[in-house]
Amino acid sequence: IVKEIREVVSVLSHKAKKSGVEIELQLPVSQPAFGSPLKFHQIIANLLSNAIDAYAKVPSGPSRAPIVMAVVNNLEAVSISVTDAGCGMTEAQQVRVFEPFFTTKDIESGMGIGLSGTKNIVEKDFHGTIVFTSIAGRGSCFTVRLPHATSPATT
């Protein structure tokens, strides 16, 4: 998990820098997991890209809070959270956030398939959950919770 997250951050670091957003990582040394690295990559890339985009209409400057990506491991699951201090969402937007083709972005910036696809991958491929909190004008936090899996060789 940590290796894949670092790769996604590396890929999106130019986009973040161009948007004037820093990414703060709170990661353990390593965190093993079983599943498709490509699909996990998609989950993290979508959440991080959306977090960067959330700053589009937020004034830049030294007081701008970074995006915080954290991994926490407990007995039942590993949780990956992406927290931004961007534009946040209204209650009306929050109700529809996982609907296919719903977007809060300008038509040129998003098609509205990212979060619905991410939710599908989390639930179907990793048997996990995705939840979020958001306050309009203050930011959002998306948390993916993936249950611990046994090695495919031992099942």
C-alpha positions, -999 to +999 in steps of 0.1 A: +000+000+000+027+025+009+047+018-022+017+023-044+007+055-026+042+069-031+040+061-068+007+079-072+020+109-053+050+110-075+028+109-106+005+137-093+032+158-077+034+181-108-004+187-108-002+195-071+027+219-075+010+236-104-021+240-082+000+253-053-009+224-031+014+204-009+008+168-001+016+156+034+020+118+038+014+100+071+024+065+063+038+035+081+071+021+069+052-006+049+017-020+048+012-053+029-021-059+011-034-084-015-053-073-046-047-056-079-020-029-076-035-013-108-070-010-092-055+002-059-036+028-080-069+039-095-085+044-061-056+065-047-051+085-080-088+095-081-090+105-045-058+125-046-066+141-080-100+152-067-084+166-035-060+187-057-089+199-078-108+209-047-083+238-043-090+253-077-111+282-062-093+285-029-069+314-027-033+302-027-007+313-002+014+302+028-017+297+050-032+271+025-035+238+043-019+207+026-037+176+015-030+149+041-029+113+031-028+089+060-027+051+064-038+036+097-037-001+104-059-018+130-069-054+138-098-055+113-087-033+084-064-008+069-078+027+065-065+052+039-077+088+042-073+117+019-081+150+036-082+184+019-090+220+029-105+228-005-139+239-016-159+211+001-194+201-009-229+213-002-254+188+013-271+185-021-238+176-037-229+151-010-261+131-016-251+125-052-213+123-049-211+085-058-236+087-087-222+080-122-218+112-142-223+136-113-196+161-109-190+193-089-163+203-114-165+225-145-175+205-176-139+207-189-124+193-157-145+162-149-169+137-163-183+125-130-172+089-133-142+089-109-159+085-075-186+061-087-158+040-103-137+043-072-166+031-050-172+002-073-135-009-071-133-005-033-165-025-027-163-052-055-125-058-059-113-052-023-145-059-003-140-026+014-159+006+021-156+043+012-170+071+033-166+108+034-172+140+054-174+174+038-182+209+047-188+235+019-160+260+019-139+240+043-129+208+027-135+170+025-121+138+039-125+105+020-117+073+038-112+039+022-113+010+046-099-023+033-103-055+053-072-075+059-070-103+034-052-136+036-026-144+010-042-159-022-017-188-017-033-197+016-070-195+008 
